[in-house]
Amino acid sequence: MSRIKIVVDSAADISSDLAKRHDIRIVPDFINFGQQSFADDGVALTRQQFYERLQQATELPTTAAPPPGAGAKIFQEGLAEADHVIAFSVASKLSSIYDGMVVAANVVSPEKITVIDSGTLTMAQGWMAIAAAEAAEKGASVEDIKALIAEMRARVRLYAVLDTLEYLRRSGRVGWAQANVGALLQIKPIIDVREGEVNTAGRVRTFEKAIKEMADIAHREAPLERLTVLHSFNPERGQKLLDLVQDIAPKDYINMVDVTPAIGTHVGPNAVGLALIKAKA
């Protein structure tokens, strides 16, 4: 049994297989359609159900952080089996999840729980948590893992191309998306998420060009240590991008993920993306 347990919120997009392999505990975020609230656990609302409902909704859903009690329960379960818990949250600049995890940690046992603001989301956050779990399995200390993640964080990249800016604009999380929506109606913006900041990394006219540009970005970032191709309920687009990056795919650390509703709420359907960790220089 590892002395350290790893916890993430569901926006990390870690698959159930990877979570099971590394004994990573997942605290579900919440999706709200009007007065209905669903745990982002893939059970209360599957990805297919979410995206079908999203495209039919007259009022867009919202996301909510897990209540501190939910995090506290997971932390208590982790400490029942280990000496310390390290929790990774989605970027604190984009969500209150980090604050909720800190509150939960302070309630349970602050000296035995470390909460890390990943500064990112989806599998960019997920890969950091998996790296921490792998280190814990090899006997690394809490300080060792904190140092590992601090160094890795500088090598984490997250890019995405959105089919439309409408979902991001209406989420209210990104100011420039609201200010520039008129100018961007006819293009596909490529966004870059780094240290909790969402910026544009490029603009293209068609999705065919967008996928090619995303592949070019991945090649510019190579060599890679870990890589995930992301899509929001459009596996065909995801596969096209995956095919274009196979030549730089790191062995054993490449996958494709249909992003969870906690992310899909803000990016909408038919987006594709890349979550990667650059190899050490």
Secondary structure, DSSP 8 states (H G I E B T S, - for coil): --SEEEEEEGGG---HHHHHHTT-EEE--EEEETTEEEESSSSSS-HHHHHHHHHH-SS--EEE---HHHHHHHHHHHHTTSSEEEEEES-TTT-SHHHHHHHHHHHH-GGGEEEEE-SS-HHHHHHHHHHHHHHHHTT--HHHHHHHHHHHHTTEEEEEE-S-SHHHHHHTS-HHHHHSTTTTTTSEEEEEEETTEEEEEEEESSHHHHHHHHHHHHHHH-SEEEEEEEESS-HHHHHHHHHHHGGG--TT-EEEEE--HHHHHHH-TT-EEEEEEE---
